[in-house]
Amino acid sequence: MAAADAADRSPVDADTDPYRWLEEITGAEALRWVTERNSSVIGALTRTPLFAELRDEILEVLDADTRIPYVVRRGEHLYNFWQDGHHPRGLWRRTTLTEYRRDEPAWDIVLDLDALAEAEGESWVWAGVGFLEPDYRRCLLSLSRGGADAIVVREFDVSTRSFVDGGFTLAEAKSTCDWIDADTLYVATDFGPGSMTDSGYPRIAKRWRRGTPLAEATLVYEGLPADLSVSAWHDPTPGYERDFVSRGTDFYHGELYLVTGAQLTKVDVPDDASASVYRDWMLVETRSPWTVGAATYPAGALLAARFDDFLAGDRTLTVLVTPDKHSALISYDWTRHHLIVGTLIDVRSTLEVLTPTDGGWKRAPLADVPAWCSVSVVDTDPDHSDEYWLAIDGFLAPPTLQRGVLGATPLETIKSSPAFFDTAGVEVAQHFTTSADGTAIPYFVVGQPGSGGPTLLAGYGGFEVSRLPGYDSADGRAWLARGGVLAIANIRGGGEYGPRWHQAALKANRPLAYADFAAVAQDLVARGITCPDQLAIRGGSNGGLLMGNMLTTYPELFGAVVAQVPLLDMRRYHRLLAGASWMAEYGDPDDPQEWAFIRGFSPYHNVTAGKPYPPTLFTTSTRDDRVHPGHARKMVARMEELGYDVSYFENVEGGHGGAANNEQTAFVEALVFSFLWSRLAPAAGGG
């Protein structure tokens, strides 16, 4: 039976959804339903010795003092946010480079979030900070209740370690704000009815003066309700002070404006391109071919132009990165005089340094990247120096943090993490398989060659997000060290090969991503790495939608499924929380022509009786204000109705991340791996 035919007869396809009541996030009846299922899954999965072992092993790593305390430079200080068993909500702290080089740096505690949460009776979760330059004394501190995307913003004085009496504050909302000067902010927030987009983000940006009510802030820009979001910011770079407004019309289209007094000048680049400005230069990353005069630049290219000249009409563009069928641009970061560019070549990381000179752009390789590792620029200090920090890790390579100054000092390893799991006999391989339409799909396999045992396949396949090699201590301890095999699928919808890879699985083509994932699963079996009964799959968010479709479309390929904070009801996703912002990815369910194809990949509408669905675990969070917990709740209720083996856990905190602290993370991870080992191979897992 075709998925669409099954959906036609599904009772949840009608206007009246029998489980709509589960969308009442904190409704009494819905929470009773959640409590019953939490009790059931906790009772089933935590009573074995394996659960306690897994939880303790994972928590030990998450709380370990030997983890790298990653830092960002702000002036003379290096700032770090740190969580451990003694500080579950976290410490915001700082040190100097001299101290940071020591094995045990002396940290200056700026804010104890646990103490603040206790004093104020709030479940505060750290959500970031924005400093006022150039002295970095004042900042705008963002705090989330329970890990939600919505934040409370409060002005904080680092020198006094206190919130500023009568300072800037914003009530809970999905806000953005930025300093213009010591007494003025750009603010995009909930200004009252009608001020937010259909997606739940600000559509109005204003200029707010200290000492005046927020209601009297001056309008800078107003977008439309159907837009994704609007924001405004100030560039304080000395000699290049500029102000900008960004209007996002959807996830992949928008407009950038230069603000000069009351005048807004649109930066004339394609609406689907990303433009950024640094000092003299504007960089443009294309998502589709862009014809300028006689030249056409391909999708996925990185272009450079002198910003003032471009505004004046000069369309001289320099190509910095041109992708091919094996490569993709993945990052670019300025230092004071250089640009560090990261690319992928068949999902392998490379870094280059590009330097603008009077004679053009010069380029040179930056650093050798070890095999099966990823490298990322985690901080630079472009206003002041050519300092840069690199984070390197791989499936079997514990993280290292390196620092260098371009043109002055070579890379030095500042911090290294110890190994947190045994890698003896474990190897990494990359394979390619062929999807149903003939496209070559890469994937990684990590495990002991020829083990033929339980295998966990993970994927995402959306929003141009790439799945890269990385050191995951939870996977390592709970799965690899116990004899399991880990596989990562680089399916279409992701960014592993740039915009073309992403756009190949948009809207009506979304099922191609699912066919890719199925092809990887089948290839794992064909190579003798595993068998369907011992092949589990796991994904979250859009990856949870992937899991739902693998469950309902390819159930015979798998022995267990884990879907976390998932999208599942694609008929109503755009009406739930931030869902409207994803219509450029999936389509508009209110358009009959688009619903005709969306219904085909809406797991909630394709659940039918009598299918060989493998045991499935869904996890989510009551405080997830991005992907509504109703998706998972309703899917579980429907599967229970039809008598399937389905388990459910909903954490009360955590937002879209599913957990608010290390203890919660360890608990959820232990539930997941206990479920997997109990369903696939109890003896191998120790249960």
N, C-alpha and C positions, 0 to 999 in steps of 0.2 A: 504493500500500500504506500503510495507516495505521501510525503509529509504534508503537502497541501491538502490532499484528500482527507487525511486523518484529521487535520485541523478543522476542516469543514464540519465534521461531526463532533468536535470536542465541545463539551458543555462550557468550557471556559472561553470559547470563541464568541459566545453570545454577549449582548450588551450588559447583561447582569452576570457578573463574575461571582460564583458562590463563595469565594474566599476573599472577596474585596475587604471584608472586615479586618483581615490580617494586615492591611495597610495602615491601620490606626496604630502608629508606632508605639505609643504609650497607653493605648486603650486597655482597660482592665481585662476584658475577655482575651484580647490578643496576648497580653503579658502572661495571663494564666496558661495559655497555650504554649508560649515560649518556655515557661518555668517547667511545665510537664516534660517537654522534650529535652530540655537541659538536664533535668534529673535523670531521665532515662539513659541518655548517652553517657553522662558522667558515671552513673552506676554500672553501665556495661563496660566502659573502657578504662576506668581508673582502679578497678579492684585487683588487677593483676600486678605482679611485681614489675613487669615491663614498663607500665606507665610511670611509676615512681622513678625507675632508672632513667627513662628518657627525659622526664621533666627535670630531674636533678642534673643530669649531664648537660642539657641545653642551658639551664639557668646558670650553671657554673661558668660556661663560656660567656654568656651575656653579661655576667657580673664581674668577669675576670679583670683584675687590675693590670694585667699584661696586654689588654687590648690597646690599640693605638688611639690616643686621644686626638682626633683630627682637629685642626685649628684653622682659623681664618685671621688674617692680619687686619687690624684696624689701628692705624698710627703705629706707635711703638709696641703695642701689645698684640699677643696672639690669644684669641678667644676660643673657648671650647665649651660645649655643653655635654655633661657627663651624667650617666645613670648607672647605678649599681645597686647591690642589695641593701646598702645603708642609705642610699639616696634614690629610691625608686622613681620619684618624679623628676629628680635631677638637680644638678648644680650648674649654674652658669658661672664660669670662672675665667681667669686670664693669667698669662705669664709673659715672660720676655723670651726672645730667641736664645739668649745665653742659658737661661734656666731650662728651656724646653729641650735643649740638647742633652741635658742630664738624664740619667736613667730614672730618677725620681724628681721631677721638677717641683719647685715650690709654687703652688697655685694660690692666687689671690681670689677668694670667693666674692663674686659680685652679687649673686642672688641665689638663695636656697629655696628652690621651688617647693620642696616638701614642707618647709616651715611656713611659706606663704600660704600654701593650700590649707594647712591646719589652722593658721590664724584666721583665714577668711572663710573657712568652711566650704571650700570649692575644690572640685576635682581637677585642678589646673594641669594642663599639658602644655609643654613648651611649643610655641608656634613660630618663633623667629624674632629678629630684631633689626631695626633700621637706624643707623647712626646719623647724627648731625655732624657734617664735616665743617672745618678741618680739625677741630680739637677732640672730637669723638667723646665728648663728655655727656651730652644729652642723647637719648635714643627713644625710639618708639618701640615698646615691648609688646609683642603679640602673644596672647594666652588663649588657649582653647579649653572649653569645658568638656572633659571626657574624650578629647581627641577629635572632635568634630572639625570640619573645615571652617565653620563660622568662628570668628575670633573676637576677643575683647582687646582693644588697643589702649595702652596707658603710657604716658610720658615718664621716663625714668632717668635719674641722675646717677651716672656711674661713680662719680667722685664721692657722693654722699651715701651711696648704696640704698637709695630710697626713691619711691615714686614722688614726682613733683607735685607739691601741694597746689591745687588749682591749675595743674598742667593740662595738656591735651589728653582727652579720653574719647574713645568711641565705644558705644554699646555693641553688644554681640551682633555680628553680621559678617557676611563674606566681603570684607572691606579690603581696599588697598589704600595706602597713604605714603607720602614722601615729603621730606623736608624741602622747602624752598629757601628759607633762612631760619634764624632762631625763633622767629615769631610767626612764621607762616608755613602752612602745609597745603599740599594738594591732597584732597580726600575724595575717594569714591566709595560710597557706603549706602546703607539704607537710610534715605532721607525722609521716608514716609511712604504712604500708599502711592503706587505707580512709579517709584524710583528704581525698581529692580527689573532686570530682564526676565523673560519667561523661564530662563535657566536658573534664576535665583542669584544672579550676580549684579553688581552696580551698573546702571546705564547712564549715570550722571556723575561728572567730575566737577569739583568746586575748589576754589581757593579760600582757605580758612585762616583768619587772623586770630592770634592769641587774644584772649579776653573778650571775644565776641561769641554769641551763641552760634552753634552749628547751623541753625536755621537761617542765619544771616550770611552764611558763606556765599561767595560770589561765584556764579555759574561760569564754568570754563567751557564745558562741552556736554551736550545731551544726545545720547544715542536713542535707538528705537527699542521697544519692548522685545522684538524678535531677535535683537542682537545677542551675541554671547556675553560681552562685557565691555566696559569702558574704564580706562585708567589714565592717570596723568603723573608725570614725574619731572624732576629737575636734575639736570646734569651740572654739578658744581665744579667741574674741571677748570682750574684757573686759566683764564684766557679763552675758554671755550664754553662759558656758561650758556646753557640752552634749556628750553622747556619743551616738553613733548606731550601729546595726547595720543593714545592708542585706542582705536575702536575695533573690536573684534566682532565681525558679523557672524562668523561661526568658527569652528576649531581651525580651519585652514584658510580663512579669508579675513582680511581686515584692512584698516587704513591707518597710516601714521601721519601725524600733523606736527609741524613745528609751530610753537606758540610764541608770538611776538606781541606783547601787550594784549590787546583784544583781538588781534588778527591771527587766524589759523591758516597755515600754508600746507596743503597736502603734499607729501613726498611722493613723487610721481613714479612709483614702482607698481608692478602688478599686484592686485589685491591678494593673490595667493602666494606672494613672496614675503620673506621675512627680511626687514631692513633694520640695521642698527648703526649708530653713529658714535665714533670715538675720535675726538680731536679733529684733525683735518679729514678723516676718512669716513665714508659710508660703506658698509658691507651689505650685500644683497644675496640671500640664499633663495634660489628659484625652486618652485614646485612644479612648474610647467614651462615649456619653451617660451622664451621672451625675445621678440624681435625688436631691435632698436636700430633704426636706419637700415643699413645693408647687412647687419649682423644678427644672427639668431643664436641665443644662448640656451643650452639644453636644460631640462629639469634636473635638479640636484646639483647645479653649479654654484660656486661661490664667486661673486664678482666684487670688485672694489672700484670706487669712484671718489674723487675729491668732493666733499659734501657741498661746500659753498658753490663750487663750479657747477655741480649737478643742479642745485636750486636755480642757478642762473641760466640753465638751459643746455649746458655742455653735457653730452651723453657719451663721453669717453669712459669706457668701462674696461677694466683689466680682469681677465679670467685668472682666478687664483686656484680653483679646483674644478676639474672637469671629470665627471664620473664616467665609468664605462660599465659593461655588464657584470663586472666582477667587483666593483668598488662603490663606496658611498661616503659622502661627507658625514661626519658624526658630531664634530664639535669645533669651536674656534674661540680662543681667549687671547685678549690683548695683555701684553706687559707694557711698560712705558714706551718702548721703541720697537717692539716686535709683535708678531701675531703667531700664536701656536695653533696649528691646525691638526685635528685628528681625523683620520679616515679609517674605513674598514676595507680590507681586501679579502673577499670570501670569509667574512666574519672574523678577520684577524686584525688587531689594532696596529696602527702606525701613527707616528707623530712627526711633523715637520715644523721648522721655524721659517716664517716668511718675514722679510724685512723690507719696508718701503725705502727706496733711495731715490736720488735724483735721476739715476739711470734706469729706474724700474724696480720691480720687486725681486729680491734675491731669496733663494730658498736653500735650506740645508736640513738633513735629518736631525732630529732632536735626541732621541734615545733609542737604544735597542730594547725591544719588548720581548721578554722571554716567551717561549712557545706556550700556547694555550693559556695565555694571560691577557688581561685587559689593562689598559692604562688610561687614566683620566687626569685632567688638570683640576685640582681641587681648590686652588686659590692662586691669585696673582695680585699685584699691587700696582695697577697701571697708572695711578696718579703720581706715584713717587719713584718707582724703581722697576727693574727688569727681573725681580724675584718671581719665581714660580715654584709651585709644589705639585708633585705628581704622586698619585696613588696607583700602585700596581698590585694586582692579585690574580690568581687563576684558580681553576678547579681544585688543584692540589698544591697551590703555592700560597702560603699565608700572606696577608697584606704587608706591604712595606710602604713607607712614606718617605719620599725623597724631595730634596730642596736644591735649587740651583739659582744662579743669577746669570742670565744670558749675557755673554760677552765678558764676564768677570770671573765667576767661579763655576766649576763643573758640578754636576749632580753629586750630592752626598746623601747617603741613607741616614735619615734622622731617627726614624722609629721603625721597628720590625715587630710583627706579631709572632708569637710562637705557634707551632702546629697544634691544633686542637683535636686532631683525630689521626689515627694510624693510616698511612697511605701505602704500607708495604704491599706490593703486588698489584696496586691499583694503577691503571693507565688511562690516558685520554686519547680518544680517536675522533676524527671528523669523517663523516660519511655523507654521501649524496644519494638521494633516491629520486625516483621520477613520479610526479603527481599524475592524477588522472588525465590532465590535459597535456602532458609531456614536459612540464616545467621541472627543472632540476631543483630539489629542495635540500639544503644542507642541514645537518644536525650533529650534535656532539654526543658521545657516549663516554661515561666515566665509570670505571669498574674493573674488576679482575677479568682478564681475557678468558673466554670460554667458560665462565661461571654458569651461564644459562639459568640464572636464578631470578628472584623477584626484581623487577625493573620498574622504576618510576619515571614516567615521561612527562615533562612539563612544557608549557607553551603559552603564548599570549596572542600574537597575530592581530594587532590593531594599533591605531593611532600613531603609526610610524615609530613604535617603540621596539628597540632591538634587544634580543636576549643574548648576552655576551658571557664569556667565561668569567667566573667569580668564585671567591672562596666563601662557601656557606657552611659554617660550623654546625648548624642544626642538621642539614642534609648529611654532612660528613659523619657526625657522631651517631645520628639516629638511623641512618640508612647505609652509607658506604662502609662504615666500620663494622657493620653487622652483616656484611656480605651482599648488600643490595647493589644494583646497578642504577645509575642516574643517566637520563637522556634529556637533552634540551633541543627542541625543534625550532628552527628558524623559518617559520612559515610566512607566507604572504600576509599582508596587512601590517607587518612590522616594518622596521627601517633598515634592515640589514643590507639592502641594496638600494637605499634611497627612496625618493618619492614614487618611482615606478613600482617598487615592491609593495609599498603601502597602497597605492591607488589601484593595484590589480585586484584587491579584495574589498573595495568599497561597495556599499549598498547592494545592488543586485548580484554583484560578484562575490559577496561575503562567503558563500559556500565553498569557493575555491580554497580559502584558508582551512576549512574543515577537511576538504579532500587532501590538502597537503599534510595535515596532521595524521589523517588516517593512513596516508602513504608511508609516513615515518613509522607508525605503529606496525604496519605490515612488513616493512623492511627490517625492523628489529627482530621479527619472528623469522623472516627468510634467512637472515644471517645467523640464526641460532643463538642470538643473544638472550632471548626469552621466549615465552609462549603466551597466548592470550590469557590463560588463567592466572599467570603470574605477572601480567603487565597492568600496572596502575597508572592513572593519569591525574594531574593536579594543575589547577590554574585559578587565578583570582581576578575579580573585576571583569574586564573584557575577556580575560582568560577564563573566568567563571562561565561566561556565555559560551566560550569555546567548549568547556567541559559539558555544559548542558546539551550542546549539539552533538558532541561525540556520544553522549549517553543515549539520546533519542534517535540518532541516525546510524551510528556504528556500534551498537552495544556488544555485538559478538566479538569485537576486537579486544575487549578489556575485562580484567578481573576485579577492578575496583576503581571508583571515581571520587575525587575530592574537589569540590567547587567552593571557593571562598569569596565573600562579598560579591556575589555574582549578579549580573543582569540575566533575567530569564523570561520575564513577561514583556515581550517586545511590542505588544499592543498598547501598553500603557507606560512604557519606560519614559516617554517624553513628557509625561504628566507627573512624574514622581521626582521630586528634589531637582538635582542638576541634569536630569535626563534630556531636557530639550536641547542642551548644548551639544549633544552627540548626533543630531539628525544628519549632519554632514557626513558622518561615518556610516550610519545604518539606514537612513531614510526616514520619511515622515509617515507614521502609521495612519494619520488622518487623510492622506492622499490614497484613494482606492487603488490606483495603479502601483504605488509603492508598497502599500500593505500587502498586495498580492505576492510580492517577493519576500517581504519581511516575515510574513507568516511562515514561510518555509524554514526560517532559522530562528523561530521563537520557541524555545524548548517547552515553555509552559503550555503552549497550544499544541504541541506535538507529542505529549505524553499520552500513550494509549495502553490499553490492557493487553496482557498476553505476550509481551516482548521479553527478550532475554536480558533485561537490564541488570548490570552488575551491582553489587552493594555500593551505595553512594552516601557520602558524608557532605553535608552543607554546613558552612560556618559563616557567620556574619556578626554585625555589631548593632546594638540598639542606637548607638550614637553616630552611626554612619549617615552623614547628611549629604553624601555624594551619590552612592548607589543605595537606593531604598531597601531596608531589610525585608520589605514586603515581597521582593522578588524571591528570595530564598524561602521565606515562610510559606508562600502560596504554592511553590513547587513541591515542597515537602508534603503539604496537606494533600495536594493532588496525588502524589505518589503513594501516600498512605492510603488514600481512598481506594486505589487500585491494587493495594496489597504488596507493594514492592518493599525490598529491604533498603530502607532509607533512614539515616541518622541526621540529627540536627543539633547544632550548638550555637547560641547567640550570646556573645560577650556583652556585658552592660556598658562597657567603655570601649575606647579604641578608635572610633571614627572609621574611616575607610581602611586604615591599617589593621583593624581588627583587634588591636591590643594597645593599651596606654602605657605600659611599663614592661620591664623585663620579666617579671613574674607572670604577668598575663600572657606575654608572648610564649614563654616556656610552657605554660599550661596548654595553650591552644596547639602549639607544635607537638607536644606529647600526645594530645588527643588524636591529632592527624596521623602520626606515625604509629600509635597503638592501633588505630583503626586499620591502617594499611597492613601492618604485620599480622593482625588477627584475621584479615580477609585473604591474604595472599599466601603466607608461609609462616604459620605460628612457630614452628620449630626453629626456623632460621632467625626469627626475630627475638627469640628468647621468651616468648609469651607462653 
